[in-house]
């Protein structure tokens, strides 16, 4: 049972998240042979100030 965690900066629309879930599910099914019904995806939105890259807080 694959469980995929996706962390990204907040700001995507519900439609974008729905499309992401569909596309990632299809990729997991295709590459692992898992059944579609067994794939779970969790999207965690982060605020920009909660994320840093290269030693700097994202602005």
C-alpha positions as YAML, in Angstrom:
chain: A
units: angstrom
residues:
- id: 1
  name: UNK
  ca: [0.00, 0.00, 0.00]
- id: 2
  name: UNK
  ca: [1.98, 3.02, -1.21]
- id: 3
  name: UNK
  ca: [1.53, 6.18, 0.84]
- id: 4
  name: UNK
  ca: [2.90, 9.26, -0.91]
- id: 5
  name: UNK
  ca: [3.55, 12.47, 1.05]
- id: 6
  name: UNK
  ca: [3.80, 15.71, -0.94]
- id: 7
  name: UNK
  ca: [4.90, 18.91, 0.76]
- id: 8
  name: UNK
  ca: [4.61, 22.15, -1.17]
- id: 9
  name: UNK
  ca: [4.14, 25.83, -0.63]
- id: 10
  name: UNK
  ca: [0.53, 26.87, -0.18]
- id: 11
  name: UNK
  ca: [-1.29, 28.50, -3.06]
- id: 12
  name: UNK
  ca: [-2.42, 25.71, -5.37]
- id: 13
  name: UNK
  ca: [-6.09, 25.49, -6.25]
- id: 14
  name: UNK
  ca: [-8.21, 22.48, -5.33]
- id: 15
  name: UNK
  ca: [-8.29, 21.61, -9.04]
- id: 16
  name: UNK
  ca: [-4.48, 21.63, -9.24]
- id: 17
  name: UNK
  ca: [-4.27, 19.36, -6.20]
- id: 18
  name: UNK
  ca: [-6.86, 17.01, -7.68]
- id: 19
  name: UNK
  ca: [-4.87, 16.78, -10.92]
- id: 20
  name: UNK
  ca: [-1.65, 16.21, -8.98]
- id: 21
  name: UNK
  ca: [-3.24, 13.37, -7.03]
- id: 22
  name: UNK
  ca: [-4.51, 11.74, -10.23]
- id: 23
  name: UNK
  ca: [-1.16, 12.04, -12.04]
- id: 24
  name: UNK
  ca: [0.93, 10.81, -9.12]
- id: 25
  name: UNK
  ca: [-1.44, 7.90, -8.55]
- id: 26
  name: UNK
  ca: [-1.16, 6.89, -12.20]
- id: 27
  name: UNK
  ca: [2.65, 7.08, -12.02]
- id: 28
  name: UNK
  ca: [2.77, 4.92, -8.89]
- id: 29
  name: UNK
  ca: [0.43, 2.34, -10.41]
- id: 30
  name: UNK
  ca: [2.44, 2.26, -13.64]
- id: 31
  name: UNK
  ca: [5.86, 2.00, -12.02]
- id: 32
  name: UNK
  ca: [5.13, -0.24, -9.03]
- id: 33
  name: UNK
  ca: [2.22, -2.36, -10.17]
- id: 34
  name: UNK
  ca: [0.20, -1.31, -7.14]
- id: 35
  name: UNK
  ca: [-3.55, -1.21, -7.51]
- id: 36
  name: UNK
  ca: [-5.03, 2.27, -7.87]
- id: 37
  name: UNK
  ca: [-7.25, 1.67, -4.83]
- id: 38
  name: UNK
  ca: [-4.19, 0.96, -2.68]
- id: 39
  name: UNK
  ca: [-2.44, 4.28, -3.38]
- id: 40
  name: UNK
  ca: [-2.85, 7.03, -0.79]
- id: 41
  name: UNK
  ca: [-1.58, 10.58, -1.23]
- id: 42
  name: UNK
  ca: [-1.24, 13.24, 1.45]
- id: 43
  name: UNK
  ca: [-0.64, 16.86, 0.45]
- id: 44
  name: UNK
  ca: [0.73, 19.18, 3.11]
- id: 45
  name: UNK
  ca: [0.68, 22.89, 2.36]
- id: 46
  name: UNK
  ca: [3.36, 25.07, 3.93]
- id: 47
  name: UNK
  ca: [3.42, 28.81, 4.37]
- id: 48
  name: UNK
  ca: [6.39, 30.51, 2.71]
- id: 49
  name: UNK
  ca: [7.75, 31.62, 6.08]
- id: 50
  name: UNK
  ca: [7.78, 27.97, 7.23]
- id: 51
  name: UNK
  ca: [10.21, 26.91, 4.49]
- id: 52
  name: UNK
  ca: [13.83, 27.69, 3.88]
- id: 53
  name: UNK
  ca: [16.29, 26.87, 1.12]
- id: 54
  name: UNK
  ca: [20.01, 27.45, 1.05]
- id: 55
  name: UNK
  ca: [20.01, 28.84, 4.57]
- id: 56
  name: UNK
  ca: [17.37, 31.46, 3.81]
- id: 57
  name: UNK
  ca: [13.66, 31.63, 4.61]
- id: 58
  name: UNK
  ca: [11.55, 31.65, 1.45]
- id: 59
  name: UNK
  ca: [9.98, 35.05, 0.78]
...
